[in-house]
Amino acid sequence: MATFSTAGACAETVRLDGAIAEQLARRPAAAGGAAIAGILKIPGDEEAVAAVRAMQQNFAGDVGVSAWNGLALARLVAPDGAALRRDLVAIVSAWSATPLPRLWLN
């Protein structure tokens, strides 16, 4: 069973137990993806959402993005960790006013 909960305004925990591979294979969970992540941008707005949606065709996995109450949230699902990392770097780069650390770009 997948459990999603929020703790405070900005933290989220995800815990998967049981038949995890079967859960991730289901379309509503991860559509067969093996790597998941979420990015929260504070402050976030429709401009941040538009920046991610403009890159939609370039993502290796699936990305959903929305904004509300001054927050923007992107949720990512990818076939593996390398694809997820590539998508994360693209979104964080688009949302950041400063360059990413070199370690992220290697």
BADO-438150 format. One record per residue: residue number from 1; chain; y, z, x of N, C-alpha, C in turn. Coordinates in steps of 0.001 Angstrom, whole numbers, always signed. Example, Ala and Ser with C-alpha at 12.3 -4.5 7.8 and 13.67 -1.06 7.14 Angstrom:
! BADO-438150
- i  ch  nyy  nzz  nxx  cayy  cazz  caxx  cyy  czz  cxx
- 1  A  -5690  +7800  +13190  -4500  +7800  +12300  -3300  +7800  +13200
- 2  A  -2250  +7080  +12850  -1060  +7140  +13670  +30  +7870  +12900
***
This chain:
! BADO-438150
- i  ch  nyy  nzz  nxx  cayy  cazz  caxx  cyy  czz  cxx
- 1  A  -1180  +0  +840  +0  +0  +0  +1234  +0  +879
- 2  A  +2201  -817  +562  +3473  -833  +1285  +4418  +152  +623
- 3  A  +5094  +946  +1438  +6042  +1918  +929  +7390  +1654  +1559
- 4  A  +8403  +1468  +723  +9767  +1285  +1201  +10595  +2436  +656
- 5  A  +11344  +3072  +1524  +12207  +4147  +1052  +13500  +4135  +1846
- 6  A  +14538  +4668  +1244  +15800  +4791  +1950  +16075  +6250  +2209
- 7  A  +16623  +6526  +3366  +17016  +7881  +3736  +18472  +7804  +4151
- 8  A  +19347  +8332  +3361  +20764  +8204  +3665  +21246  +6815  +3278
- 9  A  +22429  +6471  +3688  +23022  +5203  +3292  +22576  +4042  +4161
- 10  A  +22121  +4295  +5392  +21901  +3191  +6315  +20506  +3137  +6923
- 11  A  +19632  +4050  +6586  +18316  +4066  +7233  +17243  +3684  +6229
- 12  A  +16219  +3019  +6726  +15111  +2633  +5881  +13830  +2797  +6671
- 13  A  +12801  +3260  +6025  +11504  +3354  +6674  +10531  +2450  +5925
- 14  A  +9639  +1844  +6665  +8591  +1023  +6076  +7273  +1533  +6638
- 15  A  +6341  +1805  +5752  +5036  +2266  +6199  +3971  +1436  +5496
- 16  A  +3119  +806  +6279  +2014  +28  +5738  +722  +764  +6031
- 17  A  -127  +894  +5033  -1440  +1485  +5274  -2470  +752  +4421
- 18  A  -3709  +1050  +4661  -4766  +369  +3924  -5049  -1003  +4519
- 19  A  -5258  -1965  +3658  -5593  -3332  +4068  -4300  -4089  +4408
- 20  A  -3748  -3787  +5569  -2435  -4319  +5953  -2449  -5847  +6030
- 21  A  -3458  -6435  +6634  -3517  -7898  +6755  -3509  -8549  +5369
- 22  A  -4230  -7967  +4425  -4246  -8512  +3064  -2876  -8388  +2409
- 23  A  -2205  -7274  +2630  -878  -7070  +2048  +123  -8077  +2612
- 24  A  +101  -8270  +3936  +1040  -9192  +4566  +762  -10641  +4176
- 25  A  -474  -10946  +3808  -828  -12310  +3408  -254  -12662  +2040
- 26  A  +14  -11671  +1202  +548  -11929  -146  +1991  -12419  -66
- 27  A  +2330  -13384  -868  +3669  -13985  -863  +4789  -12952  -1063
- 28  A  +4690  -12016  -2002  +5808  -11070  -2180  +6016  -10143  -983
- 29  A  +4977  -9906  -205  +5104  -8993  +938  +5626  -9722  +2164
- 30  A  +4838  -10643  +2715  +5253  -11326  +3935  +4764  -12767  +4011
- 31  A  +4092  -13241  +2982  +3615  -14634  +2925  +2818  -15022  +4165
- 32  A  +2026  -14096  +4682  +1208  -14372  +5856  +1888  -14071  +7168
- 33  A  +3143  -13684  +7134  +3848  -13331  +8365  +3286  -12055  +8966
- 34  A  +3389  -11931  +10272  +2866  -10759  +10964  +3963  -9863  +11508
- 35  A  +5208  -10317  +11430  +6325  -9550  +11991  +7445  -9478  +10953
- 36  A  +7972  -8263  +10757  +9049  -8072  +9787  +10176  -7261  +10413
- 37  A  +11403  -7493  +9929  +12551  -6738  +10434  +13665  -6777  +9402
- 38  A  +14599  -5890  +9568  +15799  -5881  +8747  +16999  -5613  +9632
- 39  A  +18128  -6242  +9319  +19369  -6039  +10071  +20449  -5669  +9061
- 40  A  +21117  -4560  +9308  +22198  -4105  +8451  +23514  -4264  +9188
- 41  A  +24483  -4940  +8567  +25807  -5133  +9170  +26821  -4323  +8362
- 42  A  +27523  -3448  +9063  +28554  -2620  +8450  +29826  -2775  +9265
- 43  A  +30928  -3231  +8751  +31050  -3765  +7399  +30442  -5162  +7312
- 44  A  +30012  -5506  +6121  +29432  -6814  +5864  +30012  -7392  +4597
- 45  A  +30051  -8709  +4515  +30650  -9364  +3358  +30007  -10732  +3146
- 46  A  +30526  -11459  +2191  +29990  -12789  +1887  +30148  -13761  +3055
- 47  A  +31120  -13543  +3902  +31289  -14387  +5096  +30085  -14217  +6036
- 48  A  +29616  -12982  +6187  +28428  -12719  +7009  +27196  -13376  +6397
- 49  A  +27088  -13304  +5081  +25974  -13942  +4371  +26020  -15455  +4588
- 50  A  +27194  -16038  +4450  +27339  -17487  +4618  +26967  -17926  +6036
- 51  A  +27290  -17109  +7032  +26955  -17454  +8420  +25444  -17542  +8611
- 52  A  +24713  -16621  +8002  +23244  -16646  +8115  +22670  -17805  +7307
- 53  A  +23170  -18003  +6118  +22646  -19096  +5281  +22898  -20463  +5916
- 54  A  +23957  -20601  +6679  +24244  -21861  +7359  +23193  -22177  +8424
- 55  A  +22502  -21163  +8910  +21468  -21350  +9940  +20066  -21447  +9349
- 56  A  +19938  -21376  +8044  +18651  -21266  +7356  +17616  -22285  +7838
- 57  A  +18012  -23517  +8075  +17064  -24558  +8483  +16529  -24353  +9899
- 58  A  +17171  -23491  +10688  +16767  -23293  +12080  +15861  -22087  +12299
- 59  A  +15601  -21305  +11269  +14791  -20104  +11450  +13309  -20449  +11557
- 60  A  +12608  -19713  +12403  +11172  -19900  +12561  +10407  -19253  +11406
- 61  A  +10991  -18213  +10812  +10375  -17521  +9689  +11254  -17613  +8462
- 62  A  +11027  -16705  +7530  +11825  -16642  +6309  +12876  -15555  +6447
- 63  A  +14083  -15838  +5976  +15188  -14884  +6046  +15866  -14832  +4689
- 64  A  +16054  -13617  +4206  +16835  -13397  +2998  +18042  -12566  +3371
- 65  A  +19192  -12866  +2800  +20417  -12155  +3175  +21274  -11930  +1938
- 66  A  +21915  -10770  +1879  +22815  -10469  +768  +23865  -9476  +1224
- 67  A  +24924  -9368  +419  +26003  -8427  +721  +26382  -7688  -557
- 68  A  +26742  -6426  -413  +27217  -5610  -1522  +27885  -4364  -964
- 69  A  +28892  -3878  -1650  +29582  -2631  -1295  +29959  -2526  +180
- 70  A  +30390  -3618  +787  +30810  -3586  +2185  +29685  -3625  +3198
- 71  A  +28461  -3915  +2754  +27294  -4015  +3639  +26698  -5405  +3538
- 72  A  +26115  -5879  +4617  +25328  -7116  +4595  +23953  -6775  +5150
- 73  A  +22919  -7283  +4516  +21555  -6999  +4930  +20774  -8298  +5036
- 74  A  +20121  -8483  +6174  +19210  -9611  +6358  +17806  -9047  +6525
- 75  A  +16867  -9608  +5807  +15452  -9240  +5942  +14718  -10459  +6469
- 76  A  +13890  -10223  +7481  +13212  -11313  +8164  +11702  -11122  +8128
- 77  A  +10979  -12224  +7992  +9526  -12271  +8105  +9206  -13485  +8959
- 78  A  +8359  -13289  +9960  +8021  -14395  +10857  +6529  -14377  +11169
- 79  A  +6000  -15503  +11628  +4568  -15574  +11916  +4132  -14696  +13087
- 80  A  +5051  -14398  +14013  +4707  -13565  +15169  +5977  -12943  +15745
- 81  A  +5805  -12076  +16720  +6929  -11364  +17317  +7918  -12270  +18031
- 82  A  +7440  -13321  +18677  +8340  -14229  +19388  +9250  -14974  +18414
- 83  A  +8694  -15430  +17308  +9496  -16126  +16300  +10492  -15160  +15666
- 84  A  +10064  -13939  +15401  +10959  -12938  +14830  +12112  -12650  +15782
- 85  A  +11817  -12504  +17063  +12853  -12233  +18059  +13883  -13356  +18097
- 86  A  +13410  -14583  +18051  +14316  -15738  +18065  +15272  -15698  +16865
- 87  A  +14730  -15399  +15695  +15560  -15320  +14491  +16521  -14134  +14559
- 88  A  +16050  -12997  +15070  +16912  -11820  +15222  +18089  -12118  +16145
- 89  A  +17805  -12745  +17281  +18866  -13077  +18240  +19901  -13989  +17586
- 90  A  +19452  -14963  +16800  +20383  -15882  +16145  +21294  -15140  +15165
- 91  A  +20731  -14245  +14368  +21536  -13527  +13379  +22463  -12525  +14044
- 92  A  +21947  -11746  +14986  +22800  -10763  +15666  +23930  -11478  +16403
- 93  A  +23649  -12610  +17000  +24698  -13381  +17685  +25758  -13857  +16699
- 94  A  +25326  -14312  +15537  +26282  -14793  +14536  +27133  -13656  +13983
- 95  A  +26575  -12475  +13897  +27271  -11327  +13315  +28056  -10508  +14325
- 96  A  +27884  -10765  +15602  +28520  -9938  +16628  +29755  -10619  +17212
- 97  A  +30775  -9827  +17455  +31990  -10353  +18085  +31853  -10376  +19604
- 98  A  +30853  -9702  +20132  +30641  -9650  +21576  +29323  -10323  +21927
- 99  A  +29203  -10839  +23145  +27940  -11466  +23552  +26801  -10450  +23584
- 100  A  +25599  -10934  +23324  +24432  -10061  +23410  +24150  -9706  +24866
- 101  A  +23526  -8551  +25104  +23134  -8207  +26475  +22177  -9261  +27038
- 102  A  +22243  -9487  +28343  +21382  -10503  +28972  +19904  -10257  +28694
- 103  A  +19504  -8998  +28599  +18113  -8678  +28323  +17632  -9332  +27024
- 104  A  +18494  -9405  +26024  +18132  -10017  +24754  +17967  -11523  +24895
- 105  A  +18609  -12115  +25857  +18617  -13567  +25981  +17558  -14103  +26924
- 106  A  +16817  -13260  +27593  +15762  -13703  +28528  +14511  -14079  +27800
***
